[in-house]
Amino acid sequence: MLKIWLKNILFLLIAPTSVTILVPWFLLHHHGHQLRFDIGGARYAGLAFIVLGAAIYIWCDWHFAVTGKGTPAPIDAPKVLVMKGLFTKVRNPFYIGIVAVLIGETIFFQSGVLFIFTAAILTMFHCFVLFYEEPHLKKIFGASYEEYCKKTPRWIPKFW
């Protein structure tokens, strides 16, 4: 189990950290003065999105490691289809968590550049899910994944 956790932490430090910290820092550092908007004190609402997104990611990572015996990395995906926690409400909570962090950063830093970056990331996630992840999971998990897709929405969580 320790090996799975170490791989999850390594993936976290490489992929989500790059998308939510390194690239936004670079964009703000080099283009932060462009496309700025001012929302005053409401900018602090962005912190709630950042915390919520990080919590979503960590919760999902827990289920991938404990239930799925794998990581979010496509090269070391879970061995078991994970249908617990947030995965009962929506099929892609990892991506939703990352986008929530980016939305929070966009609001907090009042940055149009980060807004554009967030929209691009969301578009890339959607294309990756449609053209790679879903077909791959159907091939790996077959009928159980297809049934899961019928019951669980892709992006908009189902809370009822």
Secondary structure, DSSP 4 states (H G I P E B T S, - for coil): -HHHHHHHHHHHHHHHHIIIIIHHHHHHHHHTTTTB---GGGGGHHHHHHHHHHHHHHHHHHHHHHTSSS-SSGGG--SS---SGGGGT-S-HHHHHHHHHHHHHHHHHTBHHHHHHHHHHHHHHHHHIIIIIHHHHHHHHTHHHHHHHHHS-SSS----
